[in-house]
């Protein structure tokens, strides 16, 4: 009250505070330095085990692949449940080396993994689907937010 003429009294007040539980994060990395078989549908796989339990709310995958023609490559992430999401599908033409970070914001296919159980082996699959150029899966990492 900024005027001195009248008086008053506060009879009652209430405050409500809502909060969201902070998300938990599980992560891992692998440095397989594995040759990617040239022109081979099987490709190469590398797994990162996650011991925590919960449902995916966010995901980030970083890959470092040495290759002389990234337009040959198909890269997928496979959840422990078997559900997969495409990260890279033969784009980039003759550019060298695939060093990328994929997240729900940049890669819409990762939306399919939201809600998936995180516990178990997460597998990165890399295939070279054309002849001549060769490469290797140098390293990759996985960061999962979960609730």
HELIX and SHEET records of a PDB file:
HELIX    1   1 UNK A   70  UNK A   72  5                                   3    
HELIX    2   2 UNK A  108  UNK A  113  5                                   6    
SHEET    1   A 3 UNK A  24  UNK A  30  0                                        
SHEET    2   A 3 UNK A 135  UNK A 146 -1                                        
SHEET    3   A 3 UNK A  34  UNK A  36 -1                                        
SHEET    1   B 4 UNK A  24  UNK A  30  0                                        
SHEET    2   B 4 UNK A 135  UNK A 146 -1                                        
SHEET    3   B 4 UNK A  56  UNK A  67 -1                                        
SHEET    4   B 4 UNK A  98  UNK A 103 -1                                        
SHEET    1   C 4 UNK A  40  UNK A  50  0                                        
SHEET    2   C 4 UNK A 120  UNK A 128 -1                                        
SHEET    3   C 4 UNK A  73  UNK A  78 -1                                        
SHEET    4   C 4 UNK A  84  UNK A  89 -1                                        
END                                                                             
